[in-house]
């Protein structure tokens, strides 16, 4: 198991090295975004064609420490079954050491990410059945201090930028809560991936062999999925491809809908997008290292590919093609189709 209490303590130790947060400013931002949330939902619904029958729109503007606490809860529900499977046969002392070592690793990662994340829809809460996807009130987290840091750095109009971030996260809320099968599909992929994990000596040897082959051929072995991607078998790789396809669609769709929902309402939206794109494309050394090790770079590439995929299928088949993505789980692409939209269009009969 992972010592999640230790992970939270380590993360908050990292956060303690950051400048103090303005608690009053966080409260003010939460009130302002709460007042805008109903209008924001209408804008996103109109742009996406997805509708949520609820008046409850929990938007929590949180401190970095509160964001860590929320993610520790979510990740524990998601990863404890996997951790138990991997450490269940380890002797007591080794299991305890492994739990603490994993906790320190997660704590450092959470602490680092707590200064970069702007907003988050907490879909991980669904992984172990904590939400049913219908009438759910899963919150949206806005990490207020990170928003304010970027506003100050780039001279962004405060209210506009905060609303722009909220539009993106509301799109994710609609994707999960307005599409009846989405939660089950997501949860099923995660469960299948965990069930098929069996990290034995053979898997380790195969992973190390793959590293040598990739390096020999001049490729970066961490490029596709970070360290974790080195130790997956063919079955797991197939599930990861489907999960990667899903996340690419959700993020690409989120960017697309955010831009359309913001049109005429948030005048500086294009400027925000360009500044954040440059931020992602020009990471510092620490960000590069962490991005490589944990596969975050690969995820960013997938999300960019997801937006390109959405644009390509819409050009070929219009809104009807985009709508097909949310009709049935079988219509979701895998990563191969994300990179070859024509294959997906032919498979589902859209735009042909």
N, C-alpha and C positions, 0 to 999 in steps of 0.2 A: 504494500500500500504506500501511498505518498503522504507524507506528513504535511498536510495542507496548512495547519496552524503555523508551522515553521516557514512555509512558503510565503504566507501573508506577512510574517514578521520580517523576512528578508526583503521583500518588496518594499515594505514601508520604511525599512532602513535606507534603501536606495532613494526613496522619495524624500526622506529627511534631508538629503543633500541638495535638493532643488530649492529655489526661492519660495518663500511662504505664499500661500494662496489667500485670495481675498474672499472670505466667506460671505460677506454682504453682497459682493458682486455676483457670486454664484446664486444666491437667493433671488436677486433682482432678475437675472437672466432666466431662471426657472419660471418666474411669474410672467415674464414677457413671452416666452415660448409657449407657455400654457395657454395664454390668451390667443396665440396665433395658431394653435394646433388644429382646431376645427377647420379653419380656412385652409390650412396646409393639407389636411386630409382630403378636402374637396378638390384642391388643385391636383393632387397626386391621383385621385380616383378618376378625374376627368382625363388626365393625360395617359393613364394606363388601362382604363376600362375595368379595373378591379375595384370592387366595392366591399366595404366593411360595415355591417349593420351594428354600429355601436356608438355611443356618445362618450365612452370612457377611453381617454387617450392619455395614459400615463407617460409623462415626459419628465425624467429626473435629471436635473443638472447637478452633477456629482463632482466631488473632489477626486483627486488621483487615488487617495486611500480608499474612498468608497468604491471607485471603479475596480480596484484590486479585490476588495471584499466580494463584490458581485461576481467577478470572474473566477475567484477561488470556489465559490458555491457552484457555479456552472461547470467548471472544469472538473471538479471532484465528481459530480454526477456523471460526467461524460467519460472520465478516464479511470475511475476507481475499478470498474470491472476489468479493464485491461491490465491495470497495475496488479490486481489480485491474481490474475491469470499468470502473469510473468513471474511474480515473487512468491506464489503460493507454495511452491516446493522448495524454497530456499530455507536453510536453517535459520532459527530465530535471530541470532546476532547479525548474520548477513542481511536478512530481510530488514532489520532495523536500520542498518547502515545504508542500505539501498533506498529506504524510505526517506531518510534525511538528506542523502545526496541528491535525490530527485527533487526534493522540496527546495533545496538551495538553488538548483538549476531553474526551476519554475519561478522562484521568487525573484531571481535576477532578471529573468525575461519579463515578468510582469512589471517589475520596477522600471525597466527600460521602456516598455511599451506604454506605461501609464503617462509618459510625457509626450507621446506621439499620437495616440488615438484621439480622434475628435468626437466621434459618435459611434454608438453600437446598439443594434437591435439584438436582444439577448436570445437568439434562437437556440443556443446550446442548452437552455433550460428544458427544451423539449426532448433532449436526447434520452433521458431516462423516464419519460412520461410525466413530467411536471406540468405540461400543458397539453390541451387536447386539440388546439388549433381552431376551435370554434368558440367565439365569444371570449377568447382569452384576453387577459389584460397584461400580457408580458410587456415590461417597460422598455422604453427607449432611453438609453443613457447618453447624455451629452457631457463630455469632460470639459467643464467650463473654463478651467485655467488654460488648457491647451488652445481653446478657441481664442481666448483673450491674448495669448502670446502671439498667435499668428496675426490677429487684428493689429497688434502694435507693430509687429515686424514689417508687415506689408502695407500698413495704412488702410486696412479694410474698413468700410463703414460697419460699425458694430452690429446693428440690428439686421442688416442685410445678410451678413456672413453667417450669423447664428441661424437665421431662417433657412438659408441655403443648405446647411448641414442637416437640419431637421427634415427637409424634403427628401433627402436621400434615405435617411433611416426610416421614414414613414413608408417609403416604397418597399423596403424589406418587410415591414410589418404587414403590409397588404399582401405581399407575395406569400407569406406563411399563413396568414390568418384568413385571407379571402379566397384562397385556393384550397378546396376541401382535402385534397390528397397530399399536399405539400409536406405537412408535418410527418405523416406516415412514411413518405418516400425518403425524406431526409433521415429520419430515425432508423429506418430499415437499412439504409446504406451504412450508417455508423455502426449499427449492431452487427451487420454481416462482416464488416471489417474487423471488429474486435473478436468475433467468434473464430475467425480464420487465422488469428495471430498465433504463431507457434515458433518462437525465436529459439531454436535449438542450435547446436554446434554446426549442423549442416547449413543452416540459414546464414550464420555468421561467416562461414567459409565462403559461401556463394556471394555474399555481399562484398567481402574483401576482394574476391576474384573480380567482381564487377568493377570495383574501384581501379584495380590495376589495368584492366582492359580499357576503361574510359581514359585513364591518364596516358596509356600507350598510344591511343588514337587521337590524342590532343584535345580531348573534351573534358569539361569540368564535371566530375561525378556528382557534385552537389547541385547542379543547375536545375534539375527537374523537380526534386522534392526535398532537398536538404539531406541531412544524415538519415532520417527515417526512411527515405526512399531507397536507400541502399540495401535494406534488409527486408524486402517484401517479395513474396513469391508471385507466380503468374496470376493466381486467383485474386490475391490482394491488389495486384496492379490493375486488374480489370475493374475492381470496385473503386479504386482510387481514380481511375479514369472517369467513371460515371459520377463520382462525387465531385471531381474537378470540373466536369462538364456542367453539373448543377450549379456549383458556386460561380463558375464563369458566367452562366446565364443570369444568375441573380444579381451579380455585381454589374455586369454590362447593362442589364435592364435597369438597374438602379441609377446608373449614370445617365442613361438615355432619358428616363422619365423625369429625373431631377432637372435636367436641362429644359425639358418642355414645360414642366410645372412652374419653373422659375421665370419663363418668358413673360415679359410685361409686368412682372411683380418684383423681381430682384434685378435691377438694371446692371449691377456689377457681376452677374453670375459668370460670364465668360472670363473675366479677369480672375475670379476666384479659381476657376478650373485650371487656367494656365499657370497660376502661381503654385498650386498644389501639384500639378504635373511636374514642374521644374523641381519641386522639393523631393518628389519621389525619384526623379531621374538623377539627382545630384546628392546622394547620401554621403555622410561623413564616414570615416574609416570604421568606427564601431558599428554603424548601421549596416555597412557592407558585410562585415564579418557575421553579425547576427542574422542578417537576411540570408546569407549563404547557408549557415549551419541549420537554421530552422525552416528553410524552404520558403521564407517570406518573399524573396525575390521571384521565385517561381509563381507564387500566388498573384503577385502584381502583374506578371506577364499574362497569366491566365485571365485576369480581369480585363486587361486591355484587349486580349483576344476575344473575350466575351462581348465587349462592346462592338468590335468589328464584325463579329458573327451576327449580332442583332441588326446592325446596319445593313449587312449583306442580304439577310433573308427578308428584311423589310423592303429593300430595293427590288428584290425579285418577286415577292409575293404580297407586299403591302401589309396592312395591319392584320389581315387574316392569317398570314404566316406567323407573325409574332404571337397572335392569340393562340395558335395551335400549341405553343410551348406550355401553356397553362391549362390545356384541355385534359390531358392525360399524362401520367408519369412516363408512359412508354414513349412519349414524344420528346422527352428530354434528351439532348445530345450527350455523347461522351466527348472526351477531349479530342479524339480523332475527328469527329464531326465539327467540333468547334473550329478546328483549323481547316476544315473543308466543308463550308456551308452547303455547297451543291449536293454533297452526299446526303446531308440531312433533308434538304428540300425534296430530293427524289424519294427518300425513304418514307416520309410522312405525306407525300403528295401535295406539297405546298408550292405554289408558284410555278407549277409545271402543267 
